[in-house]
């Protein structure tokens, strides 16, 4: 959960106390590389042959490896062995040979360093089954943008072959802690290229992307109490949004970006309020004797999902975005927290305590069908990819804090693990224009 009093923060965690949260992680240097470890077997994966880009051994980024890791992490693709085959975007592929390797599609390309130090990257995609040229892309970029180019190529492949937008060039935010240093990071969707947005000696929790992807709201304890800030990602400037008496926490953007919902204890117990994104006086949304927290908006902006212990234990409820009567959404189990709604409005992800373990669950909202998608024991902070196909979440694995992505059926999982630190509180940003 996202609210607590500062004096309790160091000793409470939502796995051990109702409606409490603690970031417990180690700082990740900006240079640290992530590794993607894909596990599980999907039922409907498209076999793709991806050749090493001509010239990529002399490039600071092995583009084909980044593209392939993106595609595999999506759960929609599986790689085909390209041993012994060498080609680039100018090559007319041997369709029969590739069909013998069970490839349905082929990606080929090249990367060339120009005299001014930039890199010329070219790519082409083929439908092997039909023998069709599916088009290509070309980029001239500095070395610092080579990873972004690889992600955009993966997005191109994903959309051409599945009809759905890829999310590989989007961004995630997350939080780390090391000794007395707390840090908020913005990284590529695969966890690489992490850039620090904020460092503080006090905890930082609950980062939330604005719908435009240009701002992050978050909670900082630098005033020795939870206070909500809004941070401009491009400039690094930030502004104070909520610093009322008591606790200010759990910010969530409305889909139009004009307002936020948040949890305040200014009038006594922790309740939900709405605030204009530019600040001002908050408007109270809930009127209960219990604790109401962790609001998230439905994609249409008409309703808010949130957590409340009004029934004696934390469960997820839904009410109109303007407030009023709430209906209970979760019924399985006695402890359900951390709601996240998919951008297409079809799915609710949340964390449920099951036999003492905290596990990520996914509910199809239309039917109420709930599926457990993890085998880990300490899952936290789910956040959907903007295409609603993947979820990023925090968990403990092999004795370390890590970020994971999972497909909605749980069949494909990928670990985004830093070399030198533990990671918490992930939030997946929106599509970028």
LINPEBEL-V971286 format. One record per run of one state. SS is the DSSP state (a for helix, b for strand, c for the rest). FROM is the first residue (numbers start at 1). LEN is the number of residues. Records with the same first field share a line. If there is no record, write none. Layout:
SS=FROM-LEN + FROM-LEN
This chain:
c=1-5 + 10-24 + 40-6 + 51-3 + 55-1 + 59-4 + 74-3 + 81-14 + 101-4 + 114-5 + 128-4 + 142-1 + 163-8 + 179-2 + 189-6 + 201-3 + 210-5 + 221-6 + 233-5 + 243-5 + 254-5 + 265-6 + 277-6 + 285-7 + 298-5 + 309-6 + 321-5 + 329-7 + 342-5 + 355-2 + 365-5 + 373-5 + 379-1 + 385-5 + 398-2 + 408-5 + 419-5 + 429-5
a=6-4 + 56-3 + 63-11 + 95-6 + 143-20
b=34-6 + 46-5 + 54-1 + 77-4 + 105-9 + 119-9 + 132-10 + 171-8 + 181-8 + 195-6 + 204-6 + 215-6 + 227-6 + 238-5 + 248-6 + 259-6 + 271-6 + 283-2 + 292-6 + 303-6 + 315-6 + 326-3 + 336-6 + 347-8 + 357-8 + 370-3 + 378-1 + 380-5 + 390-8 + 400-8 + 413-6 + 424-5
